[in-house]
């Protein structure tokens, strides 16, 4: 189980780790986005700097701003000391790394805002 926190806007933030192709482990904060139905979204520059494998460069997805084109990478993340190889959507100028609701198929989310309790595990 990993502990998260609510940021000043009430968003759900978790520290995860991205694993580069050379096996470097990079801790990052990721926002759990319940409107995103994938596993992970990351800026293209970050995915490329990690050396993640590009699987497709022509994936379309509906976003809050309308339809957008994304690259699809094979990414590796570390959550709660467990390694996962997942499809990761890469976009241009993404401000945050996003965790999508697919994680809720295999991880239990507990969010109790009034108590400041946020866990994923």
N, C-alpha and C positions, 0 to 999 in steps of 0.2 A: 504494500500500500504506500502511495506517495501522498505527502501532505501538500496542499495547495494553499493559496491565499486569494482573498478578494481584493482587487485593486480599488483605487479611489472611485472608479465608475461602477463598481460592483461586478466586474468581469472576473471569470474564474481563471486563475493563473497557476500553472504547474511547472516545476523545474523538471526538465527531461534532459537527456543527453543524445546528441546526434553523433553517429559513428562514421568517421570518414573512411574512404577507401583504403587509406594507409593505417587504419585501425585507431587513429587518434580519437579521443573521446572529448566532445565539446559540450559542456553544460549550457543550456539555454532556457529561457522562460518561454512557455508556450501558452497561448490562450485557447481554452476550450470553447469552440464555437458550435453551438447546437444547431445552427443553420447550415453548417457545412457537413455534407453526408459522406465525405471521404475519410481517410486516415490522417493525412498530414498535408498542409500547404506551406510552402516555403518560397522565398524569393529565388528566382533562377540563379542569380549570382552566388547565393549561398550554396545551393545544390551543386553547382559547378565547382566551387571552391572545395567542397567536400569530396569531389571526385565520384559523385553518384552517377550511376549508369543511366543515360537517357534512353527510355524505351519508346517514346512517341513524342512528336512535337506538334501534334495537331488534335488535342483533346479540347472539347468545348464543354463548358459548364455554366449553368445559370448562377449568377451571383446577385448580391443585393443591388449592384449597379447595372445589372443586365447580363446578357451572355458575354462570356469572355473566353479567349483561347489560352490554354495552359500546355506546358510540357509535362510529361509524365516520367518520373524518375523511379528507379529502384533505390529506396532509401533504407537505412538501418538506424533504428532508435533504441535507446535503453530506457526502460521504465521499470522502476522498482527492481533494479538489478537483473532484469530479464530483457534479452535482446530480441527485437522484432524486425524482420525484413518486410517492408510494406511498400505499396505504391504511394508516391509522394507527388502531389501536384505542384509544379513550379510556375510562378507567375512573375511578371515584371512589377517592380515597385510595391511588393507586399511589405507592409510595415511590421506585421507580426507573424510569428510562426503559429500556425493554427493546428490544433488537434480537432479532428472531426468526431461526429457521433458514432462512427464505426467502432471506436474504442469502447463504447458502452455495450457492445455485443459481448465483450470478453472481460471488461472491468466494471466494477460497481462504483458508481458516483454517489457520494454523500455530500450534500451541500446544505448546511444549516447556517444561513446568513446571520441570524440573530446571535448565535453562539460563536460565530467566526470559525466554524468547522467546515473544512473542505478536504475531501480525500478522494483518491482514485485508486482502486485496488481490488 
